[in-house]
């Protein structure tokens, strides 16, 4: 196996264009699982974790957005002030693997793998993130909902690299929760991110691990927006229960070796209800 380690973005894009069949990694935390299991046998690896342009983030207060480089790690996402700007992403990052995994794994890698169980993905979907892609000859941007095509399938072309993710900074409570077979170092059986925006009096909900890709729960969002009180931060018990039912109805889980579809559907409803109650604690 040959390895290339570019240190500049233009160099990285050039070698990716020259070796479109190469395995591109940042932290390599997902890739090594597949390599160790024998599912992948790459002849060329391109490591981009030393590309400075991918390792930084910027905040635009005028546009109320944060642009996060694709190689920013989960540990960095948990740190202030980024954790205060996008608290749901920090909360999701804390649930990822072990400290060693969080120190190596990256948000861009989470997107590139595009597993329905990826912890960062429901947050990006709920917040309406935009994914920035580049090759040696072009640049383009896609809403994260268009970037995620299916189970571990994305709209990324062979000669492209995920360079950054732009995330709106909302004025309102947001949180992430997941359920698994244990309390730590666990792949989500079901996950959910709820985000509120007091400016538009809206509620966003995205759920993971219950469909081919991340699902935005449009009916639940519309119901909550009409039923909760942003002024009093209140939701009735009936509203909370109905919100969970609508979230569960939006999911499309399957039976597999980790959980049944019925369990996942029930778990989504519970997670969504709990998140809504956290966002609107008064009744």
Steps between C-alpha positions, in 0.01 A plus 500: 500500500635841399416815697506867409485772765440842340532811717333756271146492365598549136749215535234276653254574220766436238597157635134400550438590135803297397396201713116495490492140630704583810352481848486851647518511880529763771484324837452160336276379783233364265742386232710287734193307614431398140867430423546287812182307417627432149223697329745741337846447356615842376816519293535873562408708805491880501505644853373859519518558875812717461338742254481825697204637304290202611596523868350841587157656548361853477196678640311763301287696750342711225384196307440295817693203362797287596722350230676189630791344315447137408797381709389668825477223760219407737716611792533846346124516441451448874715800594393858572401722322392260226304294751296806596430595138377151401423320826321204338812421298712511814250274675505252213881508492517403867317175419750391234719206594786546744729801559744348252230480233380854572856630470539344155151483346377799301172656394596468134575133550159450662342654190719308259412166661132601501383225732139552614638452854756782465466717809570834336260453211162556673640828635610615155162401354297670773700822471491505119875482443669549162784273386785655300679283243803567285711335234807623316274668242179606677317577821137442592271501802205275584238497775588212729165337414609482134851387585381191691366267231456170686665249730870595483436673166556868428498743211881531522671449165814287474729800454337711773579568864271623776668825602260655752149510642308822559250483787242767590520627857143499630358707784337231709546177693643199323603153610597150390421161643548137400433152631722193475576173668723665762579847637835567332693415181180393330359520147157661507200274464300820466599865532337840481589867489246768583574867437280801565518845345327777692548740208266295280315319783592170338597155621731274298534126556731254325531131587774250422548124484133452403521528122743481207621846594413776745128590507352845563163460670293762318162413653640502853675831435185666367292369790747623761530841339125545531458343844781615729540842660834662430419793728442275802727215383208270566345191344212298637542129576263424212714706262817322611337158456359581157836639387662168587232309310555710187876454523461124530263497201760681286765234562564205269709256704591142419559187704869415526745331736503802734129573545154444359317760294228520765754579771668768291165661416404507867842638596470786252167600651645498850810697400296762313258544790782539750679755284184705455444498875859616554445783251163597652519398868187683614146364460 
